[in-house]
Amino acid sequence: MKLLFSPASPYVRKVRITAAMKGVADRIENVPTDTLPLVNEDLRRENPLSKIPVLITDDGMRIFDSHVICEYLDTLAPEPRLFPASGPERFRTLTLGALADGMLDAALLLVYEKRYRPEDKWVESWMQRQQAKIDTSLDWLEKAPPTWSDHPDYGHITLACALGYLDFRHGGQWRARHPGLVAWLDKFASAVPAFDETRPS
Amino acid sequence: MKLLFSPASPYVRKVRITAAMKGVADRIENVPTDTLPLVNEDLRRENPLSKIPVLITDDGMRIFDSHVICEYLDTLAPEPRLFPASGPERFRTLTLGALADGMLDAALLLVYEKRYRPEDKWVESWMQRQQAKIDTSLDWLEKAPPTWSDHPDYGHITLACALGYLDFRHGGQWRARHPGLVAWLDKFASAVPAFDETRPS
C-alpha cells in the first residue's frame, strides 16, 4: 500500500498511529506529498479534493479521508479492535472522532488564515469563531476525559492527534487550563508509542 | 429522537434523506437551530463544535457529525442497507461520501467567505483554491458517475446533497459542463423522493 503523506499533517498522523497499532505500518510506503501549491497534479489525480492522507491499496483502490482509511486499516488485522463493531460503543467512538476532527478542522482554518492570506485580510471575528469551537470542545472534554479499558480506540487516537496539533501549531496554550486533558494525553502517549514516534518536528 | 436542524444545511439534508429511506423520519423531531451567532448556548451544550446536525437519541446520546448520524440511522431498520457492511463496497461508499463531504466543505467555505467577511477581506486565491476542489471533483465524477444496483446508498445520498447545495448556493453553474452528473442527479431524485421533499427554498 502507498500513503500520500506529510509528516506535519495531523490527519496523516491518525493513519500512521492506526497502522502502527494494527501492526501493518511496514506494509505501507509513505509518499511525501506537497499540499501547498494550488495544483499538485500527482495528488489531484489520486484525490480530486487535493487533500492528504490518501491510501492506495495494492489492488489500486483510492481510499480517503483519514477516518475511512483508519477504518480500512482496522479490517486488516483482528486485534486491537479500533472501531467497535456495533452498539453505543461504536457511536461513542465515532462521535469522539468527529469531535476531535472538528477541533482539527478549526485549528487548521486558524493556520490557513495566516498561511493563505496577507495580514490585512485577516478577520478577527472569523478567527474567534474557530477558536471558540476549539476552546468549548476542550472545556467539554476536560470535564470527563474519555476513558478506555484494554487499549485506546479510533476516537482516542483522533483526540490525541488534535491535542498534538494544538501543541505543534498553536503553542500548547490549551495546556494551562486543561490539566485533566494533559494527564490524559500523557497516558495515551504511554499506551501508544507510535504517538511520540510520529510527533512532527 | 431529536435532530438539531436547519432546512438550509446540506449536512442536515443528508440525515433527513437517510431517515426517510430507512422509514424512521416520523420518529425524529426536528428542532430548528441557528448556527449564525458566535454563541448559541442551546447548540453548544449538545455539540461543542456548534455545528449541526446533532442527533439526540431517546436514551440521551449525542451523535454527530452527519456521517455518524447516517450510519446510526442505518442500524435502526434492516432495509435498505445504506452502508455496505464490509469489503471493497463499504470503502467505495465511504470514500464517495468523503469526496462529496469535501466538495460540501469547500462550497461552504466559499459561502462563509462572503457571510463572515466584509468584501475588502475576501481573498481571490483562497476562493480559487476551494473552487478548484469542487471543479476537479465534478470533472472526476463526470467521467464515471457512480452507479447503484438496488437502491442508492450513503455515498450517493451525500453526492446528491453536494450537487443540491451547488444548485442552492452557487447558482447551479456546475450543470453546464457536467451533463452526466445532471442526468445522475435526476435519476437519484426519481429513486429517492425525499431528495425533492427536503429541497431548501
Interface residues (C-beta under 8 A of the other chain):
Chain A: L38 V39 R44 N47 P48 L49 S50 K51 M61 R62 I63 F64 D65 H67 V68 E71 Y72 T75 S86 P88 F91 R92 L94 T95 A98 L99 D101 G102 M103 A106 Y112 Y116 R117 P118 K121 W122 V123 S125 W126 Q128 R129 A132 K133 T136 S137 D139 W140
Chain B: L38 V39 R44 N47 P48 L49 S50 K51 M61 R62 I63 F64 D65 H67 V68 E71 Y72 T75 S86 P88 F91 R92 L94 T95 A98 L99 D101 G102 M103 A106 Y112 Y116 R117 P118 K121 W122 V123 S125 W126 Q128 R129 A132 K133 T136 S137 D139 W140
